[in-house]
């Protein structure tokens, strides 16, 4: 209870409140700590107690009712510190909800007043919006940069520790340009709400400039900060992607908040440069590099103004393969800084490109290089020069004329000029760059694709490009004499380029062994340190054009060696031919013993790991069959084999004992790399009997068929072809109506039918995707983990156990089914092979297990950088493809909607990727965003109605709407879609997308034919 003296003192304070109210717009209050009541001199527009005077009184519950819920705990904590006597002042910010439900920031300040007994009994203070008027972002309602400076300074001064995270929305400028600022503001507001929902009670979210946000993670360690960013990525994935820069505070001895923020922003910049949608920690070393880079940029700008002072061209020789005749040189830009000395191109070229200074420097390079080449042509008439053109230069409208004019001024014929561009350019805007290349070629200027093989292109893409040369990167050349894989890959590259009449320059050749190996593949040009490092013009002239003794001795030695070896050494010896086999890793994983023998020379081409383990011979190159398999073993021969109905040749069944093991052996004649060969597969026989028993004879057919299955691995080069061949072979063996390969999509929790063999007239399982929901397949996956393969003899067995699966069997006319698991490297079931309605060998799961094992090795033994789910999406997208689509520019898509989370993804075929301007490697979520975000804003509601109609009615629906194309602007699009499946979790809609502006429409006219619209 408040005593009389205290009440009188409070009355005096009331009068003071009323006086202050007349001179300010702030809300002055008196907080009676004991009575837990707040007395205001101005009404707060909420329900209150009546005191009978001009003072408005509110309870704690009254104030909590208008406070923003997320701030209530903080308010109570601040007030509690004062009420408990821990603090005598208070100063904090919180949000309240106005009558429209809008959040507003307000500052609360106050000081404890004591009675005549020196006891704390009231707090006098005020609520002020003016204090935060310039420290709140008007769009998002978050605190702004100025308030962050105040808060961080205060926390660091009080010894607080934590992490400051600066977040930036990736590609936000593109969002504004494509969707408009209204949608961009929606993204900012929604992002602010998500960040507010993720922060802890003691943490604060700020909006900085543009698309940047900051989060002060008080008390967080490094792991906590990483977890917070991971949560941000997860919760904002459907809206946008965020890059992040993080710095801990206090950082070392740095206490200046402005510098700490610049550290975090520097880390954010590095995250965006490294590919976006990632997080980077601040590094002092990287920050100093940034400062040095800025300083270097300024110095180069001054160099350009001073007639390109410090810039210089170096030249590296290019010679012909095998003959080593000087063909020309590549001109390479160098820069010597007054402060930093000789700079690497890796450092200064990106600075020139980002700043745009590469354009004037590039013109200077053309003038200098072409003039130098014209002078050197007096020493060697056919001498050629190569220059590099960056993406920034190629985007200049004058680039074609710049090269032509520089050549004209130097008096240099176009046929002696090659312009090198990086490989990634030709896929970013195919038509634009191809037009530039075509114009140059019309002037006889050559075009070269530099660093070929390191970018995004496929080899077949070359045939459509207006290029004359490709340069193979050093990564394929390094130690090629020891890498059969690189040798075969390079051989395929040269075969295709030569078929397209494109010459090849192999760069990065550093030693003679590499050169001799490359000579067997006959590229047109060789470039590398072996013939000379990049050197100044004068040194190049007196080394290569007027050759010195050392250069002449090198050329003479190489030529003599080449002539000596050319007659009796092939590109690679036959002893190493097996190592060129792309799928040898598949056979290496098999338990069976597999080896390949040349029929004529009896030389072993290949032995898998099981064969090496059995024989103890691991270095078999150059060895004869009889040397390794010594003893009572007959000579391999392909001449006495009887011809089977399928055209293959088989020897008689052999049974022999080697190395203390009893083996069953089958042989098959085949052609390998153009030479007659025999593949031998052997199975160990368990038991003591050394006689040919009845079981061996019964298994003869199965062994022969399994041998043919393994032969597929030798014949097929492409992963997709081999998978399809294995399923087709399995279907024929079991005389099955249908064989399907299902793979598990962990993100969507469904089992997707990605490849299938179908007997003529049999329906496709894709119509029954609800049978493959994760919940339905989980019991079968668990069973297959234990047994690897099972045989369901009759569909009726399932009627009591699994009604859903039984209904599916009935719908698809399945009366029996064989299942075999597909496991990853961790032995987890990630897929299965399903054989429906087998009429042959139903009790024999041997071949099915071998087919499953072979499929596992195809899927998991390749050098795949993508995870299983991403590869699964690629397989599904391939099944959408049809031949007519390329001609009609029609794209096929499959949209999957997660009912629980609302997540939507789009699986798109290659044509759809092109039509919606998505990168070739774009994820399904990115494809959906590319499509949906470019729909005209006025049609968004219409598209939602179309999707709802498709889902609710199950009917095929057609829709037309404007869609934003980056080059053509708004174009008219027609889509047709239909719901193909629906589970408890996933809805699948499939259809096509076509631009109809270019489509000629025919209108029928009665009695007079038709007209063209």
Secondary structure, 3 states (H helix, E strand, C coil): CCCHHHHHHHHHHHHHHHHHHCCCCCEEEEEECCCCEEEECCCCCCCCEECCCCCEEEEHHHHHHHECHHHHHHHHHHHHHHHCCCCCEEEEEEEEECCCCCEEEEEEEEEEEECCCCCEEEEEEEEECHHHCCCECCCCCCECHHHHHHHHHHHHHCCCCEEEEEEEECCHHHHHHHHCHHHHHHHHHHHHHHHHHHCCCCCEEEECCCCEEEEEEECCCHHHHHHHHHHHHHHHCCCCCEEEEEEEECECCECCHHHHHHHHHHHHHHHHHCCCCCEEECCHHHHHHHHHHHHHHHHHHHHHHCCCCCEEEEEEEEEECCCCCEEEEEEEEEEEECCCEEECHHHHHHHHHHHCCHHHHHHHHHHHHHHHHHHHCCCCCCCEEEEECCHHHHCCCCHHHHHHHHHHHHCCCHHHEEEEEECCHHHHCHHHHHHHHHHHHHCCCEEEEEEECCCCCCHHHHHHCCCCEEEECHHHHCCHHHCHHHHHHHHHHHHHHHHCCCEEEEECCCCHHHHHHHHCCCCCEEECCCCCCCEEHHHHHHHHHCCCHHHHHHHHHHHHHHHHHHCCCCCCCHHHHHHHCCCHHHHHCCCCEEEEEECCCCEEEEECHHHHHHHCCCCCCCCEHHHHCCCCCCCCCCCCCEECCCCCEECCCEEEEECCEEEEEEEEEEEECCEEEEEEEEEEECCCCCCCCHHHHHCHHHHHHHHHHHHHHHHCCCHHHHHHHHHHHHHHHHCCCEEEEEEEECCCCEEEEEEEEECCCCCCHHHHHHHHEHHHHHHHHHHHHHHCEEEECCHHHHHHHCHHHHHHHHHCCCCCEEEEEEECCCCCEEEEEEEECCCCCCCCCHHHHHHHHHHHHHHHCCCCCCCHHHHHHHHHHHHCCCHHHHHHCEEEEEEEEECCCCCEEEEECHHHHHHCCCCCCCCHHHHHHHHHCCECHHHHHHHHHHHHHHHHHCCCEEEEEEEEECCCEEEEEEEEEEEEEECCCEEEEEEEEEECCCCCCEEECCCCCEEEC
